[in-house]
Amino acid sequence: MRGIVLSEVRYEVDIQLKRGLLDICVLAAIKNEDSYGYKIIKDIKPYLTISESTLYPILRRLETAGFLTEYSVEHNSRLRKYYHITPAGIERIEIFDEEWQEILAIHDFVTREDKKND
């Protein structure tokens, strides 16, 4: 029987956490107005770096989950895909905010000894 390697567990948690955070960032980028891929990347850039190869799978995953829809608009004789957040996407952001408060409480618990030593 193989034991759990801590670094592998940490890596998996990191991946899942980052995936969830990126999903929320993309939804937040289109919360107030519909947008297209390049603009989403540009809007997120002051907060984090995301590449097209990362963004488009996220957009597909969010669309499959029902958190956004897409539509095309002609721009300079080419079709540009725009993304629109759905009510389920708005609700996902609201749930994230509640979940984040729990994460902050867990962080406070985990670091309580460090805070006593300050």
N, C-alpha and C positions, 0 to 999 in steps of 0.2 A: 504494500500500500504506500502510495506516495504522500508525503506530508505536504502541508501548505507552505509555500514559499512566500514570505511576507512581501517581498518586492513585487511578486506577480499579483498578489491581492491588491496592493496599493496601486499598481498600474491600472488594474481593472476599475477600481473606484475612481481614479483620476479620469479615465476615459469616459465613464458614465456621467460623472459630474460635469465635465467639460461639454459633453454632447448636450446635456440638458440646458446648460447655461447658454450655449451657442443658439439652441433652438429659441430660447426666450429672447435673446438679443435680436434675432432675425424678426421675430414677431413684433418686438418693440419698435423696430425700424420701420415697420409698415403700419403701425397702430393708428397713426393720425392721417396718413395719406398712402395711397397705392404707390408702389415703386417698382423699379426694375433692378436686375442683378447688379450692374455696375454702381448704381446709386446707393443700393443697400450697402455694398462694400465701402463706399465713400462715407456714408453716414455713420457706419460703425467704426471706421478707422480711428477717430480720436480716442476710442475706448479699448479697442483690440484690433489685431491684424487678422484678417480672414481672406483667404484666397478664393478665386472662382471655383477651383476644384474642391474646396470645402463647402462653399455656399450652395452650389446647385444640388448636391445630394440632400442637404438640409431642407431646401425648398421642396424637393420631391417628397421627402419624408413628412414634412408639415402638411403638404397638400393631401397626401394619402391618409393622414390622420384627421383631415377635415378642419385643420386650423387656418388654412388659407385657400384661396382659389387663384387661378391665373387666367389671364385673357391677353390677347394680342392687339396691338395698335400699330398702324403703319407710321414709321418715322424715317425720314430721308430715304424713301422707297424701299425700306426694309421693315419686317415685322419685329416689333420689340415686345417681349413678354413682360406684362405687369402682374404684380402680385397684390392681392387684396385680402386683408385679414377677415376672418369670419367671426360670428358671435362666439363660437367655440374657441377661437384663437384669443379673443379678448378675455374669455373666462380662464383660459390657460395662464395668461399673464397674471390675473387676479389670484389664482391658486398658487402660482409661483411666489407671489408676494407673501402670502400666508406661510408657505413652506419655508421661505427664506427667514422669516422670524423664528421658526423652529430651529433652523440651522444656526442662526446667531446665538440662540439660547444654548445649543449643544456646544458651540465654540466657547461660550462663556464658562460652561461647566468644565470643559476639557482644560482650559487655560487658567482655572481659578487659582491653582497653586502658584503659577507664574505671577499672577497679579498680587498675591499676598507677599511675594518676595520683593516686589518693586518698592 
